[in-house]
Amino acid sequence: MKHPAFDSHLRQRSKRWKLTMGILTVLIVICFLISMNSGFLHLAPLDVLKTIFGGGTDQQRVILFDLRLPRIVISVLIGAGLAVSGCIMQGISRNPLAEPGILGINAGAGLAVMIYVAFYPGESQQTAFMMPVFALGGAAITAAIIYVLAYKKNEGMSPTRLVLNGIGIASGIAALMIVLSVRVSPEEYRSVYTWLAGSISGTTWKYVISLLPWLIILLPFVFYKAKVLNVLTLGDPAARGVGAPLEKERFGLLAAAVGLAASCVAVGGGISFVGLIGPHLARRLVGPNHQQLLPTSALLGGLMVLVSDTIGRSVLSSGEVPTGIVVAIIGAPYFLYLLAKARG
Amino acid sequence: MNEVADKAEEEEQANQSLQITRRIRPVIGILVLLAGLAALILASGASIAIGTADIHVATVWQAIFHFDPHITAHQVIQEVRLPRVIAGIFVGASLAVAGALMQGMTRNPIADSGLLGLNSGAAFVLALCFAFAPNLPYLSIILYSFLGAGLGAGIVFGIGSLSRNGLTPMRLVLAGAAVSALLVALSQGIGLYYDIGQDMAFWYAGGLAGIQWTQVKALAPWILAALAGAMAISRSITVLSLGDEVSAGLGQRNGLVRAGGTLIVLVLAGAAVSAVGVVGFVGLIIPHIVRYLVGVDYRWVIPGSAVFGALLVVVADTAARMVNPPYETPMAALIAVLGVPFFLYLVRRGGRELK
């Protein structure tokens, strides 16, 4: 490993990684500023700056601090969480097309939240803290089912089965969601439907506070485990050769991925494709080492959702397009492109 | 070397199974078909009799064969229950035959119009119709539905065929999932923007409630023609299901058969979706059960799928009314409850073929 050529290759990689991270951070900051300017009520850039530094009218302060900022912050957080979650799943399943949405984890979280909203209607203000808990439960149960079913004695866990099981279960859950959606009142339906489509409108600081602990605990844990993920990606025989306790590590990482996906879905609704595309682009930019890949995915995911949310808010003159829909419109063609290009 | 040996062996097996098929399957096929038809007639009778107002079976018989417009029960049967059952039969047969054709043409055991994006394509175009032209006549809705199914299928298969190693079952299903996600997101956007979300949900829920004679009459010619077409190419599908090389070796024009089959599938899936919304898994489950019963000869698989698909939908529709009366549980959900475990079973069993 101490070969000089390899060494310089690593140094180059690391340099490139730092550059990528820097550029992404700058892009997020730029989008952050643009996003503060755009929306139903127009704020001039100068007003935004004035307001940030304590000036501005009351109305401007409300728009910026109570409406736009929490939304911008949560977009970045959700994107980061989903992208890291997808990155873990792709690593564990060794399938480059795995992500929480395709694997049915979003659907499981969505179903749990839908059941909660359907049976405790009209409490949506108090539910900011309960929704992630329910979503986590639903996602965990779904993930457990998919994982157990993909596992076969003698053969272990098959990545193909994992993905196919996820697709099957997701389409079953979609049918159950329809049952629930027909039951609720039109007003509730509208709010649930908006949520399902992946909308982060109406976000308040409460939602930020309810999501933040999950990310603060899980993201560092995952970054810390990046080396393990590198080993797992090599495949079972190689990983066993290195001496990693496979099932235990895989389980821990999967649990973290589920936790991330579930908490993000609970707040942001059914935003899919971020978990797929974030890691993919990241891999293209910085290579397969998870120590660099995971943070890059996080930034890319955050950027992607932030951009989608900003677009969703500014495209239509009246009303807005839910973020999840914008992400899907951008993300699905890219997914299909990857699929067309993939070998094997 | 190995590959050549494998291919020779495959061809050998194919020939053998064709031989066996010729000898014993017709008897079994006829028996299965007759049993299925009998069950379908019974289920249809029960479906007409069971409902919010329970009607005696004898009354059902009279209402159909000695209709008396002065009796309310006869009216209910003629105007509400009968079109519903017939629509159920049509839809079930359509979905199952579409699934059988897709599985035969792609040699993919988990092909189904729901999983491969046809249903969501039709649903997307119908969402457009709901939003921009709410008063379209039913016949044009059906035609748009065909277009939509074609759109979904076109994207999925187009992507699949662009890829380097061709259409693997895995890739087809992934493309289906992604295209469905995109089309569903677009439909959701339309639903939200025009505030027709819940209307669409009611329709997506896949129910036969409220179906009328006009709809049945508009659908019938399309579905009957497509089913006849499916029967007409059934032999070619059997040959195709043995693999492209074998099929070409036997002098069949694969492209032509695929084109015809695809057209039939689009009509069947589009018609079904325009009638009841997105009902998945019928096209997945039924052909498997039928193949298990009658073998791999599509001359038997296709009529068998039609009969048993109709049976499944009629039974599910009846059950949907009985689960939680007087409310109707969406039929699509009931079928999914059966379909998901079956799908998981297929995935678990199909080691080699699903790679």
Interface residues (C-beta under 8 A of the other chain):
Chain A: L97 G101 I102 L149 K152 T160 R161 V163 L164 N165 I167 G168 I169 A170 S171 G172 A174 A175 L176 I178 V179 S181 V182 P186 Y189 R190 Y193 T194 L196 A197 G198 S272 F273 L316 G319 V321 P322 G324 I325 A328 I329 A332 P333 F335 L336 L339 A340 K341 A342 R343 G344
Chain B: I110 G114 L115 I155 I159 G160 L162 S163 R164 N165 M170 R171 V173 L174 A175 A177 A178 V179 A181 L182 A185 L186 Q188 G189 G191 L192 Y193 D195 G197 Q198 A201 F202 Y204 A205 G206 G280 F281 T329 P330 A332 A333 I335 A336 V337 G339 V340 F343 L344 V347 R348 L354 K355
